[in-house]
């Protein structure tokens, strides 16, 4: 018997969103895994509607929607990013019937979109089991259980117990193929303007604000040959922009990224690599920088987060100011321009003053790199979440909608709105002049 399974990536519900090479890679990996079994897979990516811009990035289509009650007093427009409601319903109609529905979830403050999808599905497929997985489900299991009308909240990775979970709904899985198909072979997307690449999972560091170790139990690097074959297949299909999704791409690069890049250079692929997740500046030396340039890295993002030495050490010690300076030096020496090199610094960290952020901005100005101010958003289970709860800044049951990075610092950091806005304008003007 062949069962019919529908996989859904819900809409983003947010105040702002832009597609920087986003794809629901976790859900696509689930689809790859399931492709070995007696299942017919259907796939709806609600976010697959954007105008392609530079290097495959994109401006999402959106509709303005009513805010959930808890956000009612926020004076900003709330939007549903991705395909229209009608398109979604038409897609469901085309599928007609299924035996199981798997829905992913990414940022916790997008749970409202997951809920909207579930409510629509319940009407269309009233008695079909719904499983919610992904990052929000893993980190906020109790919240998801309470708020979302699903049959199961799946936490963790595929190998943990996905087969058992699916079998619980009466689906008898039988292997019909020796090897899984790749996500791009499953016909889910009409166009592939860019591809996500994941060469490793997890991170060997434990920063106070990050949930990487809560999502992946250990740090694992994939075999280089596997990654190269993936890139080659996609390249032969015409894909030219590749975004690394790794948390620690440069870790142990002598045995991981460097051989991969040497092989890319040897095969003379004319492609562009992008690193939306910040890179560890400490691992960028002359050799790595030159290989990155030759292999086609285009958009670089380095993570500094804060220039304050005490906070750097306390939060996990992943980088120092000197290491960042050296990395920028090597990258420029290898031929990267100031506008190619972006550095993330955060604002709104617990007890972080706006002056500390300003010192960071001045430090980066001197290095002549693009400055990316990023808003701190606390994640349940992390050290900083617990600190904020202990200090009474947030309750432990804070609705994840309020951790949205567009509003969290406004609500909880105590910064002057005007001063923060002035700093943002100053940073934008500096970036434009690079
Ligand atoms: S180095 Fe980056 S990915 Fe790793 S724990 Fe720190 S913030 Fe997270």
Boltz pocket constraint, residues with backbone or C-beta under 6 A from the ligand:
constraints:
  - pocket:
      binder: B
      contacts: [[A, 202], [A, 203], [A, 204], [A, 205], [A, 206], [A, 207], [A, 210], [A, 211], [A, 212], [A, 213], [A, 247], [A, 248], [A, 278], [A, 316], [A, 318]]
      max_distance: 6.0
